Amino acid sequence: MTDVYGARFRLEAVDGRARTGRLVLPRGVVETPVFMPVGTAGTVKGVSPEELEGAGATMLLANTYHLYLRPGDEVVETLGGLHDFMRWKGPILTDSGGYQVFSLASTREINDDGVTFRSHIDGSSHHFSPERVIDIQRRLGADVMMAFDECAPGGVEWRDAARANRRTLAWLERCRARFESTGGGARTPQALFPVLQGNVYDDLRAEQVEAAMALGQWPGYGIGGLSVGEAKTDMWRTLELLDSLLPRDRPRYLMGVGYPDDLLEAIARGCDMFDCVAPTRNARHGTAWSLDEGQVNLKGARFRLDRSPIDPECDCYACRRYDRAYIRHLLVCGERLGHRLVSIHNLRFLIRLAIASRLRIGEGTFSEWSRSWLKRYRAARAVRDAS
């Protein structure tokens, strides 16, 4: 177990490409594979920290871009840092805000120095450089921070992906230099992960890994630029390539991936950490996950008298206490309790899936079990889509 920037990772079991491990951070131990609920603005939408803990969450993600705009990173620092601010005791990872700058800002201008953008909230002008992004995350106090990167959109041509790679690497060097020069004042040791880009081009992915590793040791690696519209077969091929290139003794964080079947497919290809807004976003539309029914719209009239839980195999608070008929009523009426209950269920569904994966990898039965699970889940989805 090697200590890099105060983070230690130990690989514990392997089944094919799938892995289990322990990521040791100053604020807690994270067993991998792990799903991290997304607390964009310092909160997982509609779910309290106590409910997250009850659902089994061990690590959360928060967003640099959103927290910088509101309430401001200096405000968060003044109030004791992000952990005290949002009342979460466990580890927190903050992304760099790069994806949001490129996807949410109303206008933006990118050059080698960074990105100048206008806030999606009030149109005010701001500038993110690699150095500034590191400074913001230092003030937020995240346990794991991500380097500033340029995420090329899905379907981009090779030359455009290559240009984004070159800029991402140059920014990574600057992020590392700033990170190393500012670490002395941090309340608690923080870790910096690079973000690997390259879209679905094998040569660009390989070059990016080699260049990032040439800069020195990293406590883990972020895999960016996937789940942005590319074909699933391209994503799986890219993950298999990265599994063969990345160090075995460091965690791999697949950014923005978190639908149930995608989670299992990525675990099977050597990924360890995941995040996605899908559990709570789907919940706000009344959509829940169930192994035997796939993705279920609980607003459907067929649930009006249904006294069964969302998923009879689930042990979450919502499934233990409430039935589909009542939750449907809440959703149809627009009551926020309905959204909260479905959010709790969806988060627990993914967390349980990660826990089950760890167990099966440890037993050496992951490959067979995951194939069976995916067959059952996808069959339910096919029946739903055909109806």
Buried (B, 14 or more C-beta within 10 A) or exposed (E): EEEBBBBBBBBBBBBEBBBBBBBBBEBEBBBBBBBBBBBBBBBBBBBEBEBBEBBBBBBBBBBBBBBBBEBEBEEBBEEEBBBEBBEBEBBBBBBBBBBBBBEBBEEBEBEEEBBBBBBBEEEEEBEBBBBBBBBBBBBBBBBBBBBBBBBBBBEBEEEEBBBBBBBBBEBBBBBBBBBEEBBEEBEEBBBBBBBBBBBBBEEBBBBBBEBBBEBEEBBBBBBBBBBBEBEEEBBBBBBEBBBEBBBEEBBBBBBBBBBBBBBBBBBBBBBBBBBBBBBBBBBBEBBBBBBEBBBBBBBBEEBEEBEEBBBEEBEBBBBEEBBBBBBBBBBBEEEEBBBBBBBBBBBBBBBBBBBBBBBBBBEEEBBEBBEEBBEEBEEBBEEBEEE
